[in-house]
């Protein structure tokens, strides 16, 4: 992580993901959550391995990290974070949050997760400890939020309405495999990187 981008005493949203690759939907969502949550910064935590996802389609770790860094260069409040690249794999968000809290005690960390992830949150490592220790913001994912009852959520968990953009990393990889343009789906810097790899 670029230490010059880290400020003191911030409320920081932790946006974890494979970013395989990062796309305009990720960035639009993070921008929205900055104001809606509200947050001072959103850290894009690039995961080298998701315990609940199949890894066959995962691009190289350093390639995904480079794309996130380039995509966020003009976004002063959206910060690339490679903390999970330096932790044991598989990556568990409880370990990540504990590590960040220890290394940046001046910050207040808020976990940002999609409605689809919330449905499986009971499977997450130390999920009860995460709920007890960190605020959680749930954002909409297609087909998931209508199944979440706000009244049944723990006090530290809330749902925030956000734009639901019809963009996915899977769609981008499919278009790339078919030789189709992805210019309208990812930042120009990401297109350039993918065209030269």
N, C-alpha and C positions, 0 to 999 in steps of 0.2 A: 504494500500500500504506500502511496505517496504521502509521506508524513507531513508535507507542507499543506496538504488538504485537510488535515485533522485540526479541528478547533477545540476550544475548551468549553465544557459545560453545555453540550448540545443534547437535544432529544433526537436520537438516531433510529431510523427505521432500518431493520435488517431484512433485506430482500434476497433470500437465498435461491439459487437455482443452477441448473446446468448451463443455461444461456448457450444453447446448442443449435444455432447461434443466437446471440442477442438480436432483438428486432425492435421496430418502432413501437410495437405494443407494450413491450417492457418499459420503454422510456416514457411513453405517454402515461402509463399507469403510475410510475414512480413520481412523475411531475404532479399528477393529481393528488396523490397521497401526501405529498409535501404540504399542500394547503388544507386538505380535508382531515388529516389525522389530528392535529397538525404536527409537522416534523421540521427540524432544522436541516437535516440531511437524510438521504437514503443511501445506505451502503449496499452495493451489489456484491453479494458474497458468492463467488464462483465455486461451485462444488465439484471436486474431482470424482466423486462417486456418491450416488444417491442409493441408500440401502433398499429403497422400495421401487427402483427403476431398473429396467434392463439396459445394459451398457453397450450393446452391440453397435448402436448408432451414434455413440458418443464421440465427438471430435476430440482431437488431441487437447490435453489440458492447457498447454501453453498457447495454442491457437485460440481457444475460447477466451482465455485471459487477455490475450492481445486485442481481440475484437472488442471486448468490454471496455478496455482502456481507451481504445481509439473512438468508440462510439460515444463515450462520456466526456471527451476532451472539452467540449463546449458547454458542459452542464455543471456549473460550479457547485450545485447542491446534491449532485448524484456522484457518488464516490466508488470507484472500483476497490474491492477488498479481496485480497488473496489469502486470508487467514486460514481457510480450510485446505489450501495447498500445502500448508506447513504443519497440519495436524494429522494424526493417524487416520487411515481410512478403514472402513467406510466412515463418511462424515455424518455425525449426529449433531443436530442443532443444539441440544443441551450442552454438549462439550464446547461447541463454537461460542455460544452465549457466555458460558462461564469463562472461557479464555478471553473474550473481548472485555467482559466486565473487570477481570483482573488487570488487564493491560491498559484499559481506558476507564479508570474508576470515576473520572469526572463526567462521563456521559450517562444518560439514561437510555437504555436500549428497549425498542419496541419491535416485536416480531410481526412481520407482514406475511400473511399466507393466503392462498386462494381458498375459495369455498370448497373446492374438491379436496384439498389437503386437510381442511378442518374435519371433513367427514371421516378421514382415516387417522385423525390426530391421536386417537387412543392407541394406535400402533407405534407411535413415536417413542423413542428411547427417552425415559424420564419425563413423559408428557405431563404428569401431574406436577412435577417440580417446575417445569416451564410455566405452567398456568399460575402456580403459586408465586413465582418470582418476577415474571416479566409480563407487561401488558401485551396483548395480542390484538392485531387488527386484521379482520377477514375482509378480503375484497372479492368481487364477483368473478366467478368462472362459469362458463356455459353449462347450464343444467344442474348447478349445485346449490346456488343461494336460496332458491325457493324451498329447499329442504331444511334450511337452517332457521330454527326458531330463536329470535333474539331474546325472547323472554326466558328461554332455558339456558342461556349462555352464562358462564361464570362471570362474576363482577369485573374481572380483569380483561374480559374478551368482548369486543364489539365488532359489528358489521358496518362497513362504510361503503356507500354506493360509489361506484367508479365506472368509467367508460368500459364497455365490453367490446373490445376490438376483435374482429375476426382474423387474427393473425396468430400463427403458431410456428414454433421452430420446426415441427414436423412438416408443415406445409412448405416451408422454405427449403428444407432438404429435398422434398419431393420435386419441387420446381427445379432445383439445381440438377438433380439426377436426370430430369427430362430436358435439360438444356433451356429452360424457360427463364425469363427475367425475374429478378427478385428486387429490382431497384426501388419499387414502391413499398417494400416490406421491411427493409433494413437501412440503417444509415449508409451514406455513400462510402464512408471509410471501411465499413464491413464488406460491402460489395467488392471494393478494391482488394482487400485482403483475400477474400474467397476466390477471386479470379486469378490470383497469383500463387495459390497453393495447390 
